[in-house]
Amino acid sequence: MKKYLILLLLFSKTGTAQQTAFPKDTSFSIQATYLKEVKKHPQIKIATPAHSKKVKQKNDIAYRNIGGRDLLLDIFYPEKTKHRKPAILLVYGGGWRSGEKTHNYAMATELANNGYVAVTAEYRLSLEALYPAAVYDLKAAIRWMRSHAEEYEIDTAKIAVLGCSAGGQLVALMGTTNNNPAFEDKIGDSNHSSVVQAVINIDGILAFKHPESSEGASASLWLGGTYEQNPENWKQASALTHVDKSTVPFLFINSSIPRFHAGRDDMIAKMDALGIYSEVHTMPDSPHPFWFFHPWFESMMKYILEFSGKRLK
């Protein structure tokens, strides 16, 4: 994979510019994924953002600072109304190593067009920081959303998380660890909750070590070693490990490739025993990154909006 050093300009108290660098893998992109998948699925087209005059967008808002490095988010929100709106944090995939927040723009704009506040946030990837840093970051993004609820008319009792692939694994972990202090570092804003009310998992695994799982180098890098080297991280990073009565409702939207929903059926069995709602939809004849493309995008958004309408509105 190609790697690039991203330089950030920082300013000291004297106003002197300082530079810090962190590695970033840019190999996972929508265009590169399209060129790969169109060979097997010649009918596909990239889903693009459906911009509307009724939706506003702000980019590159700093929601957290770690060691002088700002983590940024973009927010899509409908025009002001008399009512607070449910909100959804969207988390991109890329093997915990690559990916960027712009990858979820098509979904974010569609959600905002339908009355949701949609946030796409970057988080620290494995070349910059290992597990559980990404979880800390994304829970901080939820706290930022609550701390800015008045400005963006967010209903703080109706916040969900949506993630694709590695992002799906991350949001599943968030939805099974509400109020678990082991997954919070609370640097910065500690006055707001990171609790989420629902999870939309798009082809994200639920267990790293499982008969259905075949995670390898990317997971090992993020988790600080192979399963044999660091079994506790492999266990604790798996949403299946944490299912209990505080787990929130889940929507699973999956490709037709079984390994990308490893642990899902076992998790649903646990949730059923606890009386926790879940639903599953599988996209026929779909590649893993189907969320980027028509003809699956419309069906996916239909499932997301129906589930969110039941759970958040």
PyMOL commands that set and color helices and strands:
alter all, ss='L'
color gray80, all
select helices_A, chain A and resi 30-37+101-113+133-147+149-152+166-175+181-183+217-222+231-236+239-242+258-261+264-273+290-292+296-312
alter helices_A, ss='H'
color red, helices_A
select strands_A, chain A and resi 3-11+17-25+45-46+55-66+69-78+85-91+117-121+154-164+198-202+250-254+278-282+293-294
alter strands_A, ss='S'
color yellow, strands_A
deselect
rebuild
show_as cartoon
